[in-house]
Amino acid sequence: MTLFRLGYVAMSVHLQNASPSQTMTYKRFKQIGDEEAAIRKLERIAKSNLQNCLRLLKHNKAYEIEFFRLSSRLVPLATHMDLIGWDYLHALQEDLLELGELAKSQHMRLDFHPDHFVVLNSSKIEILKASLNVLKYHYQLLQRMNISPKHRCVLHLGGRYEDKEKSLERFIDNWALVPTPIQQMVILENDDTSYTLENCLYICEKLNIPQVFDLHHHLANHDDERWEDHWERVVRTWSHSLLPVKMHISSPKSKEEFKSHADYVDLDLFLDFVKKAQGSAEHIDCMIEAKQKDDALFKLVEQLKEHPNICMESGSTFTWKA
């Protein structure tokens, strides 16, 4: 029997004034004039983001939600090249540790999903270096939370560029340039435009990287593949990980905007996955990528409670009974 655990992304629509992604542009930073004052303002914004994130984790605890994606924008301008000497980790140490301690005490799985501009298969060394700098930022945040960074950061394979096959092979070539600790942090996801589930599995199996299956992306980009035919391979990529198998669930906004995320998750779409994946692993974590964030999770839970084959084990976990 498989335990399915639901999670959501970064923000709550129920908590007021709790954004973990408040920011400052570099233009505004320079306008302040006094660099020391500008740095202190950045740190105040970052501390506010982390405290809001702590509120989010407490909110999750109240509703027995144990799976959550952290915002990558916790520390504004942290990876800007003109601020390379800023020791934000020291300034935020207590806040980061408090966040990590709460997550661990509640057995919450936390992870990151950097923006799409973080690519490891670029032919341009400056893009690769910038991507590694962003990944280092995520790695250090997890370290300061006292959370193992291993298998905590979801990436897409990158750009298709002019030749998809060469771009796949370039990912393998560039992988040798990625520091081992960063390699161990990365997990890969199939995307909705370029790289299918099978493309992603090719890289994951070759480089021993866990595969995150995105069902919505697969429906948009599949080259006539059936995800069920590859599911056992997906599960095997997690065999060396201490974390459960992970997948992403979202629904198309409309036929016209198929790749865009809907406000909520279509129950039938999700249950089709659950029925087919049931029994394939002891535990599968399902990250809800819906516009209504935690409300999408709450609505899905209420629908699941009404289904005769669903047995709710907690506020956000369930099993399928035949």
Residue pairs with C-beta under 8 A, 6 or more apart in sequence:
1 278
1 279
1 319
1 320
1 321
2 277
2 278
2 279
2 280
2 281
2 282
2 283
2 284
2 319
2 320
3 282
3 283
3 284
3 313
3 317
3 318
3 319
4 274
4 284
4 285
4 286
4 317
4 318
4 319
4 320
5 66
5 67
5 109
5 244
5 283
5 284
5 285
5 286
5 316
5 317
6 65
6 67
6 286
6 288
6 297
6 300
6 301
6 316
6 317
7 65
7 66
7 67
7 68
7 69
7 109
7 285
7 286
7 287
7 288
7 297
7 316
8 65
8 67
8 68
8 69
8 287
8 288
8 290
8 293
8 294
8 296
8 297
9 69
9 113
9 287
9 288
9 289
9 293
10 20
10 21
10 68
10 69
10 70
10 71
10 293
11 18
11 19
11 20
11 21
11 56
11 71
11 293
12 18
12 56
12 59
12 293
12 294
13 292
13 293
13 294
13 295
14 59
14 294
14 295
15 55
15 56
15 59
17 52
18 52
18 55
18 56
18 59
19 49
19 52
20 49
20 50
20 52
20 53
20 56
20 70
20 71
20 73
20 74
21 49
21 71
21 73
21 74
22 45
22 48
22 49
22 52
22 76
23 45
23 73
23 76
23 77
24 41
24 42
24 45
24 76
24 77
26 77
26 80
26 82
29 38
29 42
29 77
30 38
32 38
32 41
39 83
39 86
42 75
42 76
42 77
42 86
42 88
43 88
43 91
43 92
45 76
46 74
46 75
46 76
46 78
46 88
46 91
46 92
46 95
47 91
47 92
47 95
49 71
49 73
49 74
49 75
49 76
50 74
50 92
50 95
50 96
50 98
50 99
51 95
53 70
53 71
53 74
53 99
54 95
54 98
54 99
54 102
56 68
57 68
57 99
57 102
57 103
57 106
57 108
58 102
59 65
59 294
60 66
60 68
60 106
60 108
61 102
61 106
61 108
63 294
63 298
63 315
63 316
64 314
64 315
64 316
64 317
65 108
65 294
65 297
65 315
65 316
66 106
66 107
66 108
66 109
66 314
66 316
66 317
67 108
67 109
67 285
67 286
67 287
67 316
68 103
68 108
68 109
68 110
69 110
69 111
69 112
69 113
69 287
70 110
70 111
70 112
70 141
72 112
72 113
72 114
72 115
72 134
72 138
74 141
75 88
75 92
75 137
75 141
77 83
78 86
78 88
78 137
79 130
79 133
79 134
79 137
81 133
89 96
89 140
89 141
89 144
92 144
93 144
96 141
96 144
96 145
97 144
97 145
97 146
99 145
100 144
100 145
100 146
100 147
101 146
102 108
103 110
103 145
103 147
104 146
104 147
109 243
109 244
109 285
110 142
110 145
110 147
110 152
111 152
111 153
111 154
111 246
112 138
112 141
112 142
112 152
112 153
112 154
113 153
113 154
113 155
114 134
114 135
114 138
114 153
114 154
114 155
115 134
116 156
117 131
118 131
118 134
118 135
118 155
119 127
119 128
119 131
119 155
119 156
119 158
119 159
120 128
120 131
120 155
120 157
120 158
120 171
120 174
120 175
120 178
120 186
121 157
121 158
121 159
121 161
121 167
121 168
121 170
121 171
121 174
122 128
122 131
122 158
122 159
122 170
122 174
123 161
123 170
128 174
128 177
132 177
132 178
132 179
132 182
135 153
135 178
135 182
135 185
135 186
136 182
138 149
138 152
138 153
138 185
139 149
139 153
139 181
139 182
139 185
142 148
142 149
142 152
142 185
143 149
148 242
149 181
149 184
149 185
150 184
150 185
150 241
150 242
150 243
151 184
151 185
151 186
151 187
151 210
151 241
151 242
151 243
152 185
152 187
152 243
153 185
153 186
153 187
154 187
154 188
154 189
154 212
155 186
155 187
155 188
155 189
156 188
156 189
156 191
156 194
156 195
157 167
157 168
157 171
157 188
157 191
157 194
157 195
157 199
157 200
157 203
158 167
158 171
159 167
159 194
160 167
160 193
160 194
160 195
161 167
164 194
164 195
164 199
168 195
168 199
168 202
168 203
171 203
172 203
172 206
172 207
175 183
175 207
178 186
183 207
183 209
186 209
187 209
187 210
187 211
187 212
187 246
188 200
188 203
188 204
188 209
188 210
188 211
188 212
189 200
189 211
189 212
189 213
189 214
189 217
189 248
190 196
190 197
190 199
190 200
190 211
190 212
190 213
190 214
190 217
190 218
190 221
191 214
191 217
191 221
192 214
192 216
192 217
192 220
192 221
192 259
193 220
193 221
193 259
194 221
195 221
196 218
196 221
196 222
196 223
196 225
197 211
197 213
197 218
197 222
197 225
197 227
197 230
197 234
198 223
198 225
198 230
200 211
201 211
201 230
201 233
201 234
201 237
203 209
204 210
204 211
204 237
205 233
205 237
208 237
208 240
209 237
210 237
210 238
210 241
210 243
210 246
211 233
211 234
211 237
211 238
212 246
212 247
212 248
213 227
213 231
213 234
213 247
213 248
214 247
214 248
214 250
215 227
215 247
215 248
215 249
215 250
215 269
215 273
216 248
216 249
216 250
216 251
216 252
216 259
216 261
216 289
217 248
218 225
218 227
219 252
219 258
220 252
220 258
220 259
228 276
231 276
231 277
231 280
232 280
234 245
235 245
235 280
235 281
238 244
238 245
238 246
238 281
243 285
244 281
244 282
244 283
244 284
244 285
245 281
245 283
245 284
245 285
246 284
246 285
246 286
246 287
247 273
247 277
247 284
247 285
247 286
247 287
248 286
248 287
248 289
249 265
249 269
249 270
249 273
249 286
249 287
249 288
249 289
250 261
250 262
250 265
250 288
250 289
250 290
251 261
251 262
251 264
251 265
251 266
251 269
251 290
252 258
252 259
252 260
252 261
252 262
253 260
253 261
253 262
254 260
254 262
261 289
261 290
261 291
262 290
262 291
263 290
263 291
263 292
263 296
264 290
264 292
264 295
264 296
264 299
264 300
265 288
265 290
265 296
265 299
265 300
267 300
267 303
267 304
267 307
270 286
270 300
271 307
274 320
275 320
277 284
278 320
288 296
288 297
288 300
290 296
292 299
297 316
301 312
301 315
301 316
304 310
304 312
304 318
305 312
309 320
309 321
309 322
310 318
310 319
310 320
310 321
311 318
311 319
311 320
311 321
312 318
313 319
